[in-house]
Amino acid sequence: MTTTWDPAILDWYLECSECGATRAADGVPTVCDCGRPWLVRYPDRVHPVTERAELRRRHGMWRYRSFLPLSPGEQPVTLGEGDTPLLHTARLGAELGLPELWVKDEGANPTGSFKARGLSAAITRATAAGIDRFTLPTAGNAGVAAAAYAARAGAEVRVFAPDSTPPAILRQIELFGGRLVLLNGHIGDCGKASRAWAAESGAMDLSTLREPYRLEGKKTLGLEIALQLGWRLPDAVIYPTGGGTGLIGMWKAFQELKAAGWVEGELPRMFTVQSAGCAPIVRAFAAGQDAAEPWIDPRTRASGLRVPGPLGDRIMLRVLRESGGGAIAVEDDKLSAAARYGMALEGIDFAPEGGAAIAAAATLRSAGVLGPEQTVVGFNTGAGWLYR
């Protein structure tokens, strides 16, 4: 159902990613009545190009507040997330035949992963709406970030995680005060348990794309790349994909930057990389499908990629096709070997997911999909030490 919003309260509204319905952004939005995620729209935001110079005098993810769901004078729940390094990997690039290969190292965030961005934004908006209890399922890193940002906000969070989650990650969740519940299953099973707990307790469900603001935090990945490359965009982005908020968020950021006149030319080709043991998006993309079927019996040591039925499947597949990109599956032994190789060659603490990005870059270069003249950004989505 289409509603109106009051710009005197919030100067953004929500639009369904599937059916196009709109609603006001106040309260605690979950998903559209059609069951698909909401996207945040800012109809009246103006972004003069002169603002780009001002951004360099600010710090952290929230330096981009004019692109984010934050009202004038409002303070976010923050731990200093963002401003992670974009590293030119000259030796690794030379080995792969990609001399302009860059790695965005999200392990430098508070809590050790890119999840800090999304949970900062989601908990900021939720606490502004009066929420002080949260729940979410996690493959690992989201649980750590949720526990830390809930603690920062003076709130409680219950985290449902597979019992196969790396022990270092589980310790971090508990040290940040998260109430940890371990299940014998995968993140889909944890999601069902988390939603049941939300219904029983009244806690807010922070699951991926079941509220609209984690996506806005992940959008800053794209804004940050543009700034770090001098307001030009790379030719291609290679992104390890589980739930997909980073992939979707970056594509949203690139579109918003283009509309504002802050960048010119073609938008990057977006490539998703998944483990061969859990590759629902790769399979759906190859089959020409508009939606992904859940992956039965997901198995991979890259826990962030063990997402068998992502809610954002339809949006991800649209992004890949609109951008002229693609989807690559990598065997676990290859992503692990690539992570070790990248660490020894470049000194970056690659997580298994980061190793998947390296392996995918090698595959895409060998197939001639990427060329030596192209600027390519691959992602290390979290710190490798969390997996050891």
C-alpha positions in Angstrom: 0.0 0.0 0.0 1.3 3.4 -1.0 1.5 6.0 1.8 2.8 9.6 2.1 5.7 10.8 4.3 6.2 14.0 6.2 9.5 15.6 5.3 9.2 17.8 8.4 10.0 14.6 10.4 12.5 12.8 8.1 13.6 13.9 4.7 13.7 10.4 3.2 11.1 7.7 2.5 11.1 4.0 1.7 10.5 2.3 -1.6 10.0 -1.4 -2.1 12.7 -3.0 -4.1 10.2 -5.3 -5.9 6.7 -3.8 -6.2 7.6 -0.1 -6.0 5.3 0.6 -3.0 6.3 3.5 -0.8 5.9 4.2 2.9 7.0 6.7 5.5 10.4 6.1 7.1 9.3 6.7 10.7 8.8 3.9 13.2 10.6 0.5 12.9 10.2 -0.6 9.2 10.8 -4.3 8.4 9.9 -5.5 4.9 7.2 -4.5 2.4 3.8 -6.3 2.5 5.0 -8.2 -0.6 7.9 -9.6 1.5 10.7 -7.9 -0.2 13.2 -5.3 1.2 12.7 -1.6 1.4 15.3 0.8 -0.1 15.8 4.3 1.2 15.2 7.3 -1.1 16.2 10.9 -0.5 14.0 13.0 -2.9 15.1 16.4 -1.6 18.8 16.0 -0.9 21.0 18.3 -2.8 24.7 17.5 -3.3 26.7 20.4 -4.7 30.0 19.2 -6.2 31.8 21.7 -3.8 30.8 19.4 -1.0 33.4 16.9 -2.1 36.2 19.1 -0.8 34.5 19.5 2.6 34.4 15.7 2.9 38.2 15.5 3.1 38.0 17.6 6.3 35.8 15.0 8.0 36.5 11.5 9.2 34.8 8.1 9.3 31.8 6.6 7.6 29.5 9.4 8.8 31.5 12.0 6.9 29.0 11.1 4.1 26.0 12.0 6.2 24.4 14.0 3.4 24.0 10.7 1.6 22.8 8.8 4.7 19.7 8.5 6.9 20.7 11.1 9.5 18.8 14.3 10.3 20.6 17.6 10.8 22.3 17.7 14.3 21.5 14.0 14.9 24.4 12.0 16.3 25.0 8.4 15.1 25.9 5.4 17.2 29.5 5.1 16.1 32.9 3.5 16.9 34.8 5.3 14.2 33.9 2.9 11.4 34.9 3.6 7.8 38.0 5.1 6.3 39.5 1.7 5.6 42.5 1.5 3.3 42.2 1.0 -0.4 45.6 -0.6 -1.1 47.3 -0.9 -4.5 48.5 -4.5 -4.6 51.3 -4.1 -7.2 53.0 -7.5 -6.7 49.8 -9.4 -6.5 48.4 -7.5 -9.5 51.6 -8.3 -11.5 51.2 -12.0 -10.7 47.6 -12.0 -11.9 48.1 -9.8 -14.9 46.1 -6.9 -13.4 48.6 -4.1 -12.7 45.8 -1.8 -11.4 44.4 -4.3 -8.8 43.4 -2.7 -5.6 42.1 -4.2 -2.3 39.7 -2.5 0.0 40.6 -3.9 3.4 37.6 -3.9 5.6 39.4 -5.8 8.3 40.6 -2.4 9.5 37.1 -1.5 10.8 36.1 -1.6 14.4 35.1 -5.2 15.2 37.3 -6.4 12.3 34.9 -6.4 9.3 32.7 -4.5 6.9 29.7 -5.4 9.1 30.5 -2.4 11.4 29.2 0.0 8.7 25.8 -1.6 8.4 25.2 -2.2 12.1 26.2 1.4 13.0 23.5 2.7 10.6 20.9 0.1 11.6 21.3 0.6 15.4 21.5 4.4 14.9 18.0 4.5 13.3 16.5 1.8 15.6 17.6 3.6 18.9 16.3 6.9 17.5 12.9 5.0 17.2 13.2 3.9 20.9 14.4 0.4 20.4 16.7 -1.1 23.1 16.5 -4.8 22.3 17.8 -6.5 19.2 18.2 -10.0 17.7 19.9 -11.3 14.6 21.3 -14.4 13.0 24.9 -14.4 12.0 27.5 -16.3 10.0 30.0 -14.6 12.3 31.1 -11.0 11.7 27.6 -9.5 11.9 27.1 -10.9 15.3 30.4 -9.3 16.5 29.4 -5.9 15.1 25.8 -6.1 16.5 27.1 -6.9 20.0 29.6 -4.0 19.9 27.2 -1.4 18.5 24.4 -2.5 20.9 26.8 -2.1 23.7 27.7 1.3 22.4 24.0 2.3 22.4 23.3 0.8 25.8 21.1 -1.9 24.3 20.8 -5.6 24.4 21.3 -8.1 21.6 20.7 -11.8 21.3 22.8 -13.5 18.6 21.9 -16.8 16.9 25.0 -18.4 15.3 25.8 -21.8 13.8 27.9 -23.9 16.2 30.5 -24.2 13.4 31.2 -20.5 13.5 35.0 -19.8 14.1 35.7 -19.8 17.9 37.5 -16.4 17.8 34.3 -14.8 16.4 32.1 -16.4 19.1 34.4 -15.1 21.8 34.2 -11.6 20.4 30.4 -11.7 20.5 30.4 -12.7 24.1 33.1 -10.2 25.1 31.0 -7.4 23.7 28.1 -8.5 25.8 26.0 -10.3 23.2 23.7 -13.1 24.4 25.0 -15.9 22.2 22.8 -18.9 21.2 24.5 -21.6 19.2 22.5 -23.9 16.8 23.4 -27.0 14.9 22.6 -25.7 11.4 23.3 -22.8 9.0 22.4 -19.1 9.0 19.0 -19.9 7.5 18.2 -22.0 10.6 19.5 -19.2 12.8 17.3 -16.7 11.0 14.2 -18.7 11.8 15.1 -18.9 15.4 15.9 -15.2 15.5 12.6 -14.2 14.0 10.8 -16.5 16.5 12.6 -14.8 19.3 11.7 -11.4 17.9 8.0 -12.3 17.8 8.2 -13.7 21.4 10.2 -11.0 23.0 9.5 -7.8 21.0 13.1 -7.4 20.1 13.9 -5.8 16.8 15.1 -8.2 14.1 18.4 -6.9 12.5 18.6 -9.7 9.9 20.1 -8.7 6.5 17.7 -6.6 4.5 14.8 -7.2 6.9 15.3 -3.6 7.9 16.5 -0.9 5.4 19.4 0.8 7.2 22.2 -1.8 7.2 22.2 -1.4 3.5 22.7 2.4 3.8 25.7 1.8 6.0 27.2 -0.7 3.5 26.5 2.0 0.8 29.5 3.9 2.2 31.8 1.3 0.7 31.0 2.7 -2.7 31.2 6.4 -1.6 34.6 5.7 0.0 36.0 4.0 -3.1 35.0 7.0 -5.2 36.7 9.4 -2.8 39.9 7.4 -2.5 40.2 7.1 -6.3 39.9 10.9 -6.7 36.2 10.8 -7.7 36.5 8.3 -10.4 35.1 4.8 -10.3 36.9 1.5 -11.0 36.2 -0.5 -14.0 35.2 -3.5 -12.0 34.4 -4.5 -8.4 34.8 -8.1 -7.1 32.8 -8.7 -4.0 32.6 -11.8 -1.8 28.8 -12.2 -1.4 26.7 -13.9 1.2 23.6 -11.8 2.1 24.6 -9.2 -0.5 24.1 -5.9 1.3 27.5 -4.7 0.3 27.0 -5.4 -3.4 23.6 -3.8 -3.5 24.7 -0.9 -1.3 27.7 -0.1 -3.6 25.5 -0.1 -6.7 23.1 2.3 -5.0 26.0 4.5 -4.0 27.4 4.6 -7.5 24.0 5.6 -8.9 23.5 8.3 -6.3 27.0 9.7 -7.0 26.3 9.7 -10.7 22.9 11.5 -10.2 24.6 14.1 -8.0 27.2 14.8 -10.7 30.1 13.7 -8.5 31.3 11.0 -10.9 31.2 10.7 -14.6 31.4 7.9 -17.2 30.3 4.2 -16.9 29.5 2.6 -13.6 31.7 -0.3 -12.6 30.9 -3.9 -13.6 29.9 -5.7 -10.4 31.1 -9.3 -9.9 29.9 -11.5 -7.1 32.1 -14.3 -5.8 30.8 -17.2 -3.7 32.1 -20.5 -2.5 31.4 -23.5 -4.7 29.9 -25.1 -1.6 27.2 -22.4 -1.3 26.6 -20.5 -4.5 22.9 -19.7 -5.0 23.5 -16.4 -6.8 26.1 -17.9 -9.1 23.8 -20.7 -10.0 20.8 -18.4 -10.6 22.9 -16.0 -12.7 24.2 -18.8 -14.9 20.6 -20.1 -15.4 19.2 -16.7 -16.3 16.9 -16.7 -13.4 15.4 -13.7 -11.7 15.5 -15.3 -8.2 17.8 -17.8 -6.5 16.7 -21.1 -5.2 18.0 -22.0 -1.7 21.2 -24.0 -1.6 20.8 -27.3 0.0 23.4 -28.4 2.6 25.7 -25.3 2.3 29.3 -26.0 3.2 32.3 -23.7 3.1 35.1 -22.6 5.5 34.3 -19.0 4.4 31.5 -18.6 7.0 30.5 -15.2 5.6 29.6 -16.9 2.3 27.5 -19.6 3.9 24.1 -18.0 3.2 21.9 -20.5 1.3 18.8 -18.3 0.7 19.6 -14.6 0.7 16.6 -12.3 0.9 18.3 -9.9 -1.5 18.7 -12.4 -4.3 16.5 -10.6 -6.8 18.2 -7.3 -6.2 21.7 -8.8 -6.5 20.9 -10.5 -9.8 19.5 -7.2 -11.1 22.7 -5.4 -10.1 24.9 -8.0 -11.8 23.0 -7.8 -15.0 22.5 -4.0 -15.1 26.2 -3.5 -14.5 27.4 -6.0 -17.1 29.1 -8.0 -14.4 28.9 -11.6 -13.5 29.1 -14.3 -10.8 32.0 -16.7 -10.0 32.2 -19.7 -7.7 35.5 -20.7 -6.1 36.4 -24.0 -4.5 37.4 -23.8 -0.8 40.9 -25.0 -1.3 41.5 -22.3 -3.9 40.1 -19.4 -1.8 42.2 -20.6 1.2 45.3 -20.8 -0.9 44.7 -17.4 -2.5 44.3 -15.9 1.0 47.6 -17.3 2.2 49.3 -16.2 -1.0 48.0 -12.7 -0.8 49.0 -12.4 2.9 52.6 -13.4 2.1 52.8 -11.3 -1.0 51.1 -8.1 0.2 51.0 -8.2 4.0 47.2 -7.9 4.1 45.4 -10.1 6.6 43.1 -11.8 4.2 40.0 -13.6 5.5 38.8 -16.6 3.5 36.3 -14.3 1.8 39.1 -12.0 0.7 40.9 -15.1 -0.7 37.8 -15.8 -2.7 38.0 -12.3 -4.3 41.7 -12.9 -5.3 40.9 -16.3 -6.8 37.9 -14.8 -8.7 40.2 -12.0 -10.0 42.6 -14.6 -11.3 39.7 -16.5 -13.0 38.3 -13.4 -14.6 41.7 -12.3 -15.9 42.4 -15.8 -17.4 39.1 -15.8 -19.1 39.7 -12.4 -20.7 36.8 -10.8 -18.8 39.1 -8.4 -17.1 42.1 -6.7 -18.9 45.4 -5.4 -17.8 44.4 -1.8 -18.5 41.4 -1.9 -16.1 41.2 -0.7 -12.6 39.8 -3.5 -10.4 38.8 -3.3 -6.8 38.6 -6.5 -4.8 37.3 -6.8 -1.3 38.8 -8.3 1.9 35.6 -8.1 3.9 37.1 -9.0 7.3 40.2 -9.6 9.2 41.8 -13.1 8.8 42.6 -13.4 12.5 39.0 -13.8 13.3 39.0 -17.1 11.6 42.0 -18.6 13.3 
